[in-house]
Amino acid sequence: MAGKALGLGEHGEIEAIPQKRDGAGKWKRAVHHRSAERWRARVYFRGFDGITREISRFGKTRRAAIENVEDALKEQPSLGAALEGMTPSTPVPLAGELWLEQIKRPESKLSAETIDDYERAFKNHVKGKSSTLRGLTLKQANDPQRLRLFLQEVADRRGTGAAKMARQVMSGILWMAVDDGVFTVNATRMVRPVKAKVKKQTVRQAQHDHQRAYTAEEADAVMAYADKLAIDEAANPRTLRKWATTADLNAFMKGTGARIGEARGMSWEDVDLLTGWALILGTKTEGSRRAVRMPSWLLERIRERGARYGVEGLIFPSPHQTDDPWKPWDQSNCNKAVRHILDGAEMPWAIPHTWRRTVAKRLEEAGWDLSDIADQLGHGDPSMTADHYLERDLMGRGDSRAADIL
């Protein structure tokens, strides 16, 4: 069975081997340790450049050889030493670790979900075994041609979306280097977005329609199916809790246009059950933080949920952890539950984001200005709303009027 993969700066167990010379004078493994003329100790160490190397030292005794290896490990570059700052010779994997430490700080204003996405992309694409950048220094990586080839390789192997995320990660790392005075230019700015030669899609993904909004009948059908599962008398209490949470989560997205990640992170402290205002903290940027007023039907539903499960912790916590109201619902499990609802309602083309597109469409039909719709959705740039949600290029209030429409 394969051993645990080494993290940056980690090493495996030290192995010591007895050796003696053969008739030709070459060092060979001794049959018995009592006949050893020397000992060879070795260990595998993964440096902050992401490369695993063998460190080997010798000694007259087993203990001496092991101590020599331990001394060699102490001489390896440490993360603590690297924290003094980036330099042109800093290995890309180490620079990425330093950047991740910075974006985890409060002043980055990034959500935990966004940080997780960046950390996953860094691990999989930048410092992964197949990465063409993992063995390079920052100076070598800050090159438009190298970056373009790296991103094209990621796109062809993992898809256009993966390449887009890898680009954001490398851009962040290099901008930190620019801020630290290491470079004057971030080379990612000179690299155009890349796309996979062949678009990779699963059969299910091919069915998804990212441009379509629900009709009123379709939206009602989704909620009807979700509510049906939530009152299934044949289900056990734990399962009922999961489907009730899923139904209420869908209702919240329908009534506010919140992203699924934003809804999952809502706490009871973020809603006013008297006035119906909800503070959505956002999962993208500081601009996605906003206050919206819930429609009366949604406010009543959230009040009922609070009366049933309590008003402490998260509004939509993990339905499996009844003793911890602050336990977040695992993103993958939550998505699977929502997917089950959409498939059961015979909407295989729909995705959780369809609710946001539907809200945008409804508000546009009600005569809202573009900038107001953008405020409701948490878009800092109204052109994002126009281009990706309303399919128009017009530049146009988010206030309590949405509650009267949704």
N, C-alpha and C positions, 0 to 999 in steps of 0.2 A: 504494500500500500504506500502511495506517495506521501512524503512528509509534508508538514505545513509549510506553505510558501513563506519565504522570509520577507519581512517588511524592510523599508529603507533603514539602514543603520543596524540591522539585526544580524545575528550569526547563529549557526547551528551548534550542535554538540561537538566538542573537541575530541578527536580520535587520535590515539597514540599507537604507533606500530613499532615493534622491535625489529632491528635490522642488523645484518652482518655481511661481510664481504664474501663473495663466492671465489672460486678458483681463479677467475679472470680479474678479480679485484673490483667487481661491480657490487654495488649495494643491493641486497635482496632481503626480503622479509625473513626473519629468523623463525625457524620451526618452533623454538621454545624461547620464552623471554629470558631464561637464565643464560642463554648463549648470545644474547644481544651485545653488540659492540657499540651501538648507539641507538637512540630512539628518535623517531620522526613523528611529530604531532602536526595535525592539520585541522582546518576548520573552514567552512564556507561562510563568507561574509558578503552581504549585499550592501554596496555603497550607495551614497545618495545620488549617484548617477544612474541608479537602477540596475547596474550590472553586478552579477554575483561572481565573486572570485574566490579562489582557494588561497588561503594563507597557510604557509608551511614553515615550520622551524624545527631545529634539531637540538638534541641534548644528550649528555652521557647517560642520564637516567630518565625514566618516564616522567617523573615530576619536573625535572629540569626542562624537558621538551615542551610540556604543557605550559609551564610558566613563561617560556619564551614566546609561545603563541599568544598567551594572554597579554604579554607586553606589546606584541605587534598589534593586537586589537585596540589597545589603548591609543596607539599612534594613528589610527584611522581617523579621517575627518569626521567630526561630530556635528549634529544639527545645532547644538548650542553655539559652536564656534561660527557656524554659518549664519546664525541669527544676527551677527554684527552688520550684515548687509550684503546685497548682491554685488557682484563684480562681473566683468565680461567673461571670466573663466568659470563662473558658477555653473555646475551641471544643470541642464534643463529640469531633471526630476527634482533636484533640491530647490531650484528657483520656484517650481510649482508648489512644493510644500510650504515655502515661505509665503507665497501668494495666498494659498488656502488659509494659512494662519491669519493673514490680514483681513480677508473677507469675512472671517468668522467674528470679527470685532464689531461692536454695536454701531460704530460710525460708518460701516459699509452700507447699512440700511437695507441689506439683502435678507430675504426671508430664509428660514431654515430649509424650506423645500428647494429654493433656488440654489443654495449652497450645496445641498445634497446632490443636485443635478450636476453642478460644476465638478464636485469631488469625484463623482462617478465617471464623468467624461474624462477627467484628468487621469484617473487610474486606468481606464480602459483604452484610451487612445494616445495619450501623450507619453505615459511611462510604461505602457503595456509592452509585452515582448516583441510585438510586430511593429512598434513605433520606430520611425526613421529618425526621430529626434532624441530618443532616450539616451543615446551615447554622446550627444553633442553638448557643447557649452552654450551659454546664452549668446555669445558673440557669433558662433557658428549658426545658431538657429535663427538669429535676427536677419534673415536673408530672404527676400521675396521668392526666389526660385526654390529654395529648400522648403519654405512654408507652403508654396503652391503644390509641390510634389507630395508633401506630407498630407495635405488636405485632400488631394485627389485620390491618394491611396486609401484614406479613411472613407471617402465617399464611395469608391468602387467596392470596398470590402464590407462596409457597415451601413451605407446609405447616406443620402444627402443630409438628412436630419442630424446624423452623427457628426458629419463633417462641419455642419453649422455650429454645433455645440463645441467641437474641438477648436474651431476658429475663435469662438468667444473666450475659451480658456487661454489659448496662446496669446490672444490680444490682451487679456487681463494681466498675464504674467509679464509681457513686454511693456505694457503701460506702467506697471510698477517699477520696472527697470528704468524707464524714462523718468519717472517721478524721483527715483533715487539718484539720478544723474549719471547712470551707467551708459545710457544712449541718448541721442537727441531725436531719434526717429524710431517709430514702431513700424516694423516692416509689414505687419498684417494689413496696414492701411493701403499698401500697394498691391495687395492680392485680391483679385475679384472673387466673389462667391463661387464655389465649385458645385457641380452636380454629378451624381453617379452616372456612369455610362448606361447602366441598366437600372431602372427604378425597382427597388426591392420592396415587395409587398406580400403579405400573407393573403390567403384567400379572404379572410375576414376584413383585413384592412382595405382590400380592393372594393369591398361593399360600402365602405364608409363614404359619406358625402359631406365634405367639410364646407360646402358652399350653401347648404340648404337649411332653411328654418322650418319649424313645425307649423302646420296649419292649426287653427283653433281646435279642430276635431282630433288631430294627431296628439296635440299636447294633452287634451282631456283623456285620450286613450292611454297614454303613458301613465298618468297619475291614477287612473282607474285601476290599472293592472297592479301598480305599486301598492295602492291601498287594499286591494283584494288580498295580496300576499300577507299584508300586515295584520289581517283579521282572520287568517286561516285557522280554524279551531282544531284542525288535525296536527298542526305544528306544535313543537314543544316551546316553552317560554323563551328559551335562548334564541331559537330561530325566529320567533315572532319579534323579539327585540331587534334583531338584525334587519328584518324587513321593514319594521316601523321606522327605524333610523334611516334606512335607504329611501323610504317614501318621503319622510320629512326633509331629507337632504335634497331630493329632487324638487320638492315644493319650494325650498328656499332658493335654489338656483332659478326656478321658474319665475319667482316673484321679485327677484333682485338683479338677476344677470350676473351673479357672483361666479367666479371660477370654482371648480370642484375643490381645488386645494384651499381656496379662501374659505369656502363653506366648512370644510373639515376643521379648519383652525378657529372657527368662531366660538367664543366662550359666552357664558351668560352675562358676564360683565360688559360685553360689547353690545348688548341690546337693551332698549328701554321698553319694557312690557306695558307701559302706560301710554306712551306717545307713538310707539311703533318704529322709532328710529333705530337703525343698526349701524354700527361702526365696522366697516370691512377693512381689515388691516392691510390686505393686499399680499401677493406672493411674488410680484415681479419687481417693482421699483417703488420708491417713496411716493410717486405720483399715483400709484394704484390704491393708496389709502384714501378712503372716502366714507361719507355718511349717506345712507339712503333710507328712505322711509318704506317700511313693508306695507303691502296692500292689506286691507282689513282682513281678507280671508286668510292670508299668511300669518298675520299677527295673532289671530285667533288660534290657528293651528300650533304656533310656537308656544302660546300660553298653555294650551292643552298638553303639549309635550313636557313643559316645565312642571305642570301639576302631576303628571304621571311619573316622571323620572327624577324630579328635583331640579333646582336651578343653581347648582354648584358645578364648577368645572366647565368642560366643553359642552356645547349644545349637541354635537354629533360625535361623541367619544366612541372608542372601540366598543361595539355591542357585546363583546365577549368578556370584557373586564368590568363587571358590574360593581366591583369594590373600589374602582379607581376612576372617578369621573374626569380626571385630567389625562387619562391615557388616550393618545391620538389613535384614530382608526388607521391601521396600516393602509398606505396608499394603494398597494396592489389588491388587497382584499376588498377595499372600498370600490375600486374600479370594476372588479369582477361582479360585485353585487349590483352595481348600476347597469353593467352590461347585461346581466340576467334580466333585469327589468325591461330594458329596451328590446331585447330579443323576444321576451315573452309578450310584449305589446305589439309584436310584429313590426318593429322599427329597426331592422338590422343595419340600416344605413346611418342611423343616428349615433351620436357620441355625446358625452356629457357637455361638451362645448356647444352643442346645438341649442341649449337653453339660452346661452349668451347671444347667439345669432338671432334667436327668436325674439328676445327682449329688444334688441337693436331694431329689428324690423317693425315690431309693434309700436315702438316709440316714434320711429320715422313716419309710419302711417298716421300717427296721431298729430303730426305736424311739429315735432320737436326739432330744434336746431341741432346741427351736427355736433357742436361743441358741448351741448347739454347731454347728448347721448354718450359722448366720449366720457364725460364726468360720471355718468351712471355706471359705465362699464369699467372705469378706472384706467382709462387711456390718457397718458400725458399728452399725446399728439393726436388730434382729431383726424389726421390723415390716416392713421392706423384704423380707426373706426370706418372711415369711408372706403378705404381700399379693401379691407379684409372682412368687413361685416356687412356693409351696405352696397359694395361694388359700385361706388361712384366716387368722383374726385371733387366733391364740393366741400368748401370749408364754411361752415355755418357762422338750456339753462339746467346740471342735474339737481333737481330739487324734489320737493314732496309731490309734484304732479305725477311722477311715475306710479305712485301707489294708486292713483285713480284710474290708471290705464291698464296696469298689469294685474 
